[in-house]
Amino acid sequence: MKRFVYLLALGLLTLTSCKQAADYSQVPEATGSQIARVEPLSWWTGMNTGLQLLVQGPGIGGCEVAVEGTGLEVKGVHRADSPNFLFVDLDVKAAGEYNLVFSRDGESFKYPYLIREREPGSRERKSFTPADMIYLIMPDRFASATADNDCGWPGGTYDDGSLRAWSVPATPDRVDRSDAVSRHGGDIQGMTDHLDYIADLGATAIWCTPLLLDNQSRESYHGYACSDYYHIDPRFGDNAQYKAFVEAAHAKGIKVIMDIVTNHCGTAHWWMEEAPFADWYHPAEPYVQMNALFSVYMDPNASVRDRERQESGWFVPSMPDMNLDNPFVLKYFQQWAVWWIEYAGLDGLRVDTYPYNEPEPMSLWCKAVTDEYPDMNIVGECWDSNIPQVAYWQKDNPNPNGFNSNLPSIMDFPLEGAIKCALSEDHVNWDEGMTRVYSVLAQDFAYRDLSHMMIFFANHDHARTGDVLGQDPARMKLALTLLATLRGIPQLYYGDEMMFLERKDVPSHDGAKRIDFPGGWEGDRTDLFSEAGRRGAPALYADAAELHDYTRTLFQWRKGNKAVQEGRTLHFLSRHNEGSRNITDNTYAFFRYTPEDAVFVYINNTGEERSLDWHHYREFISGPVQGRDVLTGEHTVLQDGVKIGPKSALIVEFKR
């Protein structure tokens, strides 16, 4: 936080009152050589977030600023280290099209700026909750509907929702579907065209990996090395298409979550040529690699040196580390998040590499977003297998050092690891197999709010679950069962509903795991988006239809079941003695329940049939229970002797 103090002490923040010209009608509009960009692109009335414009242009820092009109007022001007940047605070009073008038040395020019009326109810918008299932898509690998953006963008302009067209740079990274790390051509229209597929699967929210411009010369397909925070990558579409995608998703009952990165940008970002301040990002020379020690923030024994490296080191050489201790950087990212929520009508945010950011400024970032949208859910990627270190990052966690992240939701990486390990093990010791899942859930006391945890068994950074589970559809069904019935907000990675596998025709790499969805491209021989294509799929996808239908049954049912969405958990582990040895049975049973309803789940992770000992669960309910088998839809009675086949699950819902 020292940057705040330093800037004030050095007098770099200067408020200036600007001379009002008597008549601006004769002032010419700024050319591209006078003003390169103004961000945010536009703003709204009735916002809590104060508006601070970043203005870039040759020598713009020497200008005075005024506004033509009475509904927008300059409150302050801040000079940067670079003379080519200016930060302007504005007071928004009324909607309209205004001109920002810049003056210096007897020369004046103006730039058009749009203030819109805020949509009614925008502040009160709802976000994703445990009632949702989130479907994670990597857009470049999902579906291509627009062939003319597949060969890269030659450069040009498009309407970005402001009063000035965006000058789009050329994009060097081209499409080559044979190359696992090249662009493959998926786009926004491709996702829009398959919203019916996603809704039919039972998903009620979509998380897309980043869609903003990533103009790295290589491996730009994933989008995590942003080159421009206010513009959709033209190979995906444009700002208007993204907004239309969100509207189309809403029409299908699907929420949209934007994936954003505050920790780092890409080396192709425009401000890498010249930044407003010398400390806008952490220095490139000498290069310092981050140490991935999340523990330094809560470790009472951690050295200052280790913490500084965690905060200031670069993620990788192609991703410069942003300095959120600079208040202008922090303000930039706060406004950017709010702008996209308001402009596109978003329902939530996912923050990449959350613990790599400076914690205190990121706490202020979260607070700024949730002050603007009190019900907005933000989930942070806190990739750690240690439960206390994950719990540390959730809002209002009682941390001994007093730190509060203000981050509503966290990703449950400990549970993700436990599920995949458990389902990969047949012959188990007392602490292995399904005991792993039991043990993770036994530590739920460590979390502040179980309803604000995203649960999953894979995402775009992981090996394909089908490969991890030995390409076994039975194990895959058990993973899907746990995802649909355990506490938290379930997230399913695209293709895992049909056990997609890593490409074997290329070297193993993240890009090989992020495979194209068959049927998403014109000319694909297999179409797994259609029922006919799934039923007639080749041997590689022989289980696609069965697994897809299993997934759809689970998540369509889950949408209407309050016990799994909101209920508490009571779980049981089976053990028995063989002589002096305590043997794990590798089964796991639990109830999800509310005062009115209950769901009983039995996971048989063994290779043998198991018979239900209903008396074992008498502390929850005694005697036989009439219920409905969720997987078959048939009436069933929970009692002694019910058979559960090898590597299979039983799910029964009933009234209490």
Backbone hydrogen bonds, N-H to C=O, Kabsch-Sander energy under -0.5 kcal/mol:
donor,donor_aa,acceptor,acceptor_aa,energy
4,F,1,M,-1.3
5,V,1,M,-0.9
6,Y,2,K,-2.8
7,L,3,R,-2.5
8,L,4,F,-1.6
9,A,5,V,-2.6
10,L,6,Y,-2.5
11,G,7,L,-0.7
11,G,8,L,-0.7
12,L,7,L,-2.0
13,L,7,L,-0.7
14,T,12,L,-0.7
16,T,14,T,-0.5
21,A,19,K,-0.6
27,V,24,Y,-1.7
30,A,110,K,-3.6
34,Q,31,T,-1.3
35,I,31,T,-2.3
36,A,56,Q,-2.3
37,R,56,Q,-1.3
39,E,54,L,-2.3
43,W,114,L,-1.9
45,T,116,R,-2.2
47,M,44,W,-0.6
51,L,90,L,-0.8
52,Q,50,G,-0.6
53,L,88,V,-3.1
54,L,39,E,-3.5
55,V,53,L,-0.6
55,V,86,L,-2.9
56,Q,37,R,-2.4
57,G,84,N,-2.1
60,I,57,G,-2.1
61,G,83,P,-3.2
62,G,59,G,-1.9
63,C,60,I,-1.9
64,E,103,S,-2.7
66,A,101,V,-2.2
68,E,99,N,-2.8
69,G,67,V,-0.8
73,E,91,D,-2.0
75,K,89,D,-3.0
76,G,89,D,-1.3
77,V,14,T,-0.6
78,H,87,F,-3.2
79,R,12,L,-0.6
80,A,85,F,-0.8
81,D,276,P,-0.9
82,S,276,P,-2.4
85,F,82,S,-1.1
86,L,55,V,-2.0
87,F,78,H,-2.2
88,V,53,L,-2.0
89,D,76,G,-2.8
90,L,51,L,-2.5
91,D,73,E,-3.2
92,V,90,L,-0.6
93,K,71,G,-2.9
93,K,91,D,-0.5
94,A,71,G,-1.8
96,G,115,I,-2.7
98,Y,96,G,-0.6
98,Y,113,Y,-3.3
99,N,68,E,-0.9
100,L,111,Y,-3.2
101,V,66,A,-3.1
101,V,99,N,-0.6
102,F,100,L,-0.6
102,F,109,F,-3.2
103,S,64,E,-2.3
104,R,107,E,-2.6
107,E,104,R,-3.0
109,F,102,F,-2.0
110,K,28,P,-2.2
111,Y,100,L,-2.4
113,Y,98,Y,-3.2
115,I,96,G,-2.7
116,R,43,W,-3.0
122,S,119,E,-1.9
125,R,122,S,-1.4
128,F,347,D,-0.7
132,D,129,T,-2.1
134,I,490,P,-2.9
135,Y,205,A,-2.8
136,L,134,I,-0.6
136,L,492,L,-2.9
137,I,135,Y,-0.5
137,I,207,W,-2.7
141,R,138,M,-2.1
142,F,139,P,-1.3
143,A,139,P,-0.9
144,S,520,G,-2.9
145,A,143,A,-0.6
147,A,145,A,-0.6
149,N,146,T,-1.2
150,D,147,A,-1.9
152,G,149,N,-0.7
156,G,168,V,-2.0
158,Y,166,W,-1.3
166,W,158,Y,-2.9
168,V,156,G,-3.7
168,V,166,W,-0.9
171,T,153,W,-2.4
174,R,172,P,-0.7
175,V,150,D,-0.8
176,D,183,R,-2.8
179,D,176,D,-1.7
180,A,178,S,-0.5
182,S,179,D,-1.1
183,R,174,R,-1.3
186,G,140,D,-1.8
187,D,143,A,-2.5
188,I,236,F,-2.3
189,Q,236,F,-0.5
191,M,187,D,-1.5
192,T,188,I,-2.5
193,D,189,Q,-2.6
194,H,190,G,-0.6
194,H,191,M,-1.0
195,L,192,T,-1.4
198,I,194,H,-1.8
199,A,195,L,-2.8
200,D,196,D,-2.5
201,L,197,Y,-1.4
202,G,198,I,-0.5
202,G,199,A,-1.2
203,A,198,I,-1.6
204,T,133,M,-2.2
205,A,133,M,-1.5
206,I,255,K,-2.3
207,W,135,Y,-2.1
208,C,206,I,-0.6
208,C,257,I,-1.3
209,T,137,I,-2.3
213,L,228,D,-0.6
213,L,231,H,-2.4
219,E,181,V,-0.6
223,G,220,S,-0.9
227,S,213,L,-3.9
228,D,213,L,-0.9
231,H,228,D,-0.9
233,D,211,L,-2.9
236,F,233,D,-2.4
237,G,233,D,-1.7
242,Y,238,D,-2.1
243,K,239,N,-2.4
244,A,240,A,-2.3
245,F,241,Q,-2.2
246,V,242,Y,-2.2
247,E,243,K,-2.1
248,A,244,A,-2.6
249,A,245,F,-2.5
250,H,246,V,-2.5
251,A,247,E,-1.8
252,K,248,A,-0.8
252,K,249,A,-1.0
253,G,250,H,-1.7
254,I,249,A,-2.7
255,K,204,T,-2.6
257,I,206,I,-3.1
258,M,348,G,-2.3
259,D,208,C,-0.7
260,I,258,M,-0.6
260,I,350,R,-2.9
265,C,320,P,-1.6
266,G,226,C,-2.4
267,T,318,S,-1.7
269,H,266,G,-2.0
270,W,227,S,-1.3
272,M,269,H,-1.9
273,E,270,W,-1.3
274,E,270,W,-0.6
280,W,277,F,-1.7
282,H,321,D,-3.2
290,M,314,W,-2.5
294,F,292,A,-0.9
296,V,293,L,-1.6
297,Y,294,F,-1.5
298,M,295,S,-1.1
299,D,295,S,-2.1
302,A,299,D,-1.4
307,R,303,S,-1.8
308,E,304,V,-2.7
309,R,305,R,-1.9
310,Q,306,D,-2.0
311,E,307,R,-2.4
312,S,308,E,-2.7
313,G,309,R,-2.2
314,W,288,V,-3.2
315,F,319,M,-0.9
316,V,319,M,-0.6
319,M,316,V,-2.3
322,M,263,N,-2.7
322,M,320,P,-0.6
323,N,280,W,-2.0
324,L,322,M,-0.9
326,N,323,N,-1.5
329,V,326,N,-0.6
330,L,326,N,-2.1
331,K,327,P,-2.3
332,Y,328,F,-2.1
333,F,329,V,-2.3
334,Q,330,L,-2.3
335,Q,331,K,-2.6
336,W,332,Y,-2.1
337,A,333,F,-2.0
338,V,334,Q,-2.0
339,W,335,Q,-3.2
340,W,336,W,-2.0
341,I,337,A,-2.0
342,E,338,V,-2.6
343,Y,339,W,-3.2
344,A,340,W,-2.4
345,G,341,I,-1.4
346,L,341,I,-1.0
347,D,256,V,-2.7
348,G,256,V,-0.7
349,L,377,N,-1.8
350,R,258,M,-2.6
351,V,379,V,-2.8
352,D,260,I,-2.6
352,D,350,R,-0.6
354,Y,351,V,-0.6
354,Y,381,E,-1.2
356,Y,353,T,-1.6
357,N,354,Y,-1.6
362,M,358,E,-1.9
363,S,359,P,-2.0
364,L,360,E,-1.7
365,W,361,P,-2.1
366,C,362,M,-2.6
367,K,363,S,-2.1
368,A,364,L,-2.2
369,V,365,W,-1.9
370,T,366,C,-2.6
371,D,367,K,-2.3
372,E,368,A,-1.4
373,Y,369,V,-2.1
376,M,373,Y,-2.2
379,V,349,L,-2.4
380,G,409,S,-2.1
381,E,351,V,-2.5
382,C,380,G,-1.1
383,W,381,E,-0.7
384,D,382,C,-1.3
387,I,385,S,-0.7
390,V,386,N,-1.6
391,A,387,I,-2.9
392,Y,388,P,-1.5
393,W,390,V,-1.4
394,Q,391,A,-1.7
395,K,407,L,-3.0
397,N,394,Q,-1.9
399,N,397,N,-2.6
402,G,399,N,-2.2
409,S,378,I,-2.5
410,I,452,H,-1.5
411,M,380,G,-1.4
412,D,454,M,-3.1
413,F,411,M,-1.8
416,E,412,D,-1.8
417,G,413,F,-2.3
418,A,414,P,-1.9
419,I,415,L,-2.6
420,K,416,E,-1.8
421,C,417,G,-2.2
422,A,418,A,-2.9
423,L,419,I,-2.3
424,S,420,K,-0.6
424,S,421,C,-0.9
425,E,422,A,-1.2
428,V,426,D,-0.8
432,E,429,N,-1.9
435,T,432,E,-1.7
436,R,433,G,-2.1
438,Y,434,M,-2.2
439,S,435,T,-2.9
440,V,436,R,-1.8
441,L,437,V,-2.4
442,A,438,Y,-1.8
443,Q,440,V,-1.4
444,D,441,L,-1.7
446,A,443,Q,-2.1
447,Y,444,D,-1.5
452,H,449,D,-1.5
453,M,450,L,-0.7
454,M,410,I,-2.6
455,I,453,M,-0.6
455,I,489,I,-2.1
462,H,459,N,-2.0
466,G,500,F,-0.7
467,D,464,R,-0.9
468,V,464,R,-2.0
469,L,465,T,-2.6
470,G,467,D,-1.6
471,Q,466,G,-3.7
472,D,469,L,-0.9
476,M,472,D,-2.0
477,K,473,P,-2.1
478,L,474,A,-1.5
479,A,475,R,-2.1
480,L,476,M,-2.3
481,T,477,K,-2.3
482,L,478,L,-2.3
483,L,479,A,-2.2
484,A,480,L,-2.0
485,T,481,T,-1.2
486,L,482,L,-2.3
489,I,453,M,-3.3
491,Q,455,I,-2.2
492,L,134,I,-3.2
494,Y,136,L,-2.6
496,D,493,Y,-2.5
498,M,495,G,-1.9
499,M,496,D,-0.7
500,F,495,G,-1.6
503,R,512,A,-2.3
512,A,509,H,-0.8
513,K,509,H,-1.3
513,K,510,D,-0.6
514,R,510,D,-1.4
515,I,513,K,-1.6
517,F,141,R,-1.9
520,G,517,F,-2.1
524,D,521,W,-2.2
528,L,518,P,-2.3
528,L,526,T,-0.5
530,S,527,D,-0.7
534,R,530,S,-2.1
535,R,531,E,-2.4
536,G,532,A,-1.6
537,A,534,R,-1.1
541,Y,538,P,-1.8
542,A,539,A,-1.8
544,A,541,Y,-1.7
545,A,534,R,-0.6
547,L,543,D,-2.5
548,H,544,A,-2.8
549,D,545,A,-2.3
550,Y,546,E,-2.0
551,T,547,L,-2.6
552,R,548,H,-2.7
553,T,549,D,-2.4
554,L,550,Y,-2.2
555,F,551,T,-2.6
556,Q,552,R,-2.4
557,W,553,T,-1.7
558,R,554,L,-2.3
559,K,555,F,-1.1
560,G,557,W,-1.6
561,N,558,R,-1.5
562,K,560,G,-0.7
565,Q,561,N,-1.2
566,E,562,K,-3.3
567,G,562,K,-0.8
567,G,563,A,-1.1
568,R,593,Y,-2.5
570,L,591,F,-2.0
572,F,589,A,-3.6
574,S,587,T,-0.7
576,H,583,I,-2.0
578,E,581,R,-2.6
581,R,578,E,-1.9
583,I,576,H,-3.4
583,I,581,R,-0.7
585,D,574,S,-2.1
588,Y,603,I,-1.8
589,A,572,F,-2.3
590,F,601,V,-2.3
591,F,570,L,-2.9
592,R,599,V,-2.2
593,Y,568,R,-1.9
594,T,597,D,-2.7
598,A,654,F,-2.3
599,V,592,R,-2.3
600,F,652,V,-3.2
601,V,590,F,-2.8
602,Y,650,L,-2.6
603,I,588,Y,-3.5
604,N,602,Y,-0.6
604,N,648,S,-2.5
605,N,586,N,-1.5
605,N,603,I,-0.9
610,R,644,I,-2.9
612,L,642,V,-3.1
614,W,612,L,-0.9
616,H,613,D,-1.8
617,Y,614,W,-1.7
618,R,615,H,-1.6
620,F,617,Y,-1.8
621,I,617,Y,-1.6
625,V,638,L,-1.9
627,G,636,T,-2.7
628,R,653,E,-2.4
629,D,634,E,-3.2
630,V,628,R,-0.7
630,V,651,I,-2.6
631,L,651,I,-0.5
633,G,629,D,-2.8
636,T,627,G,-2.7
638,L,625,V,-3.1
639,Q,637,V,-0.8
641,G,612,L,-2.7
642,V,639,Q,-1.5
644,I,610,R,-3.1
647,K,606,T,-1.9
648,S,604,N,-1.0
648,S,645,G,-0.8
650,L,602,Y,-2.2
652,V,600,F,-2.5
653,E,628,R,-2.2
654,F,598,A,-2.6
656,R,596,E,-2.5
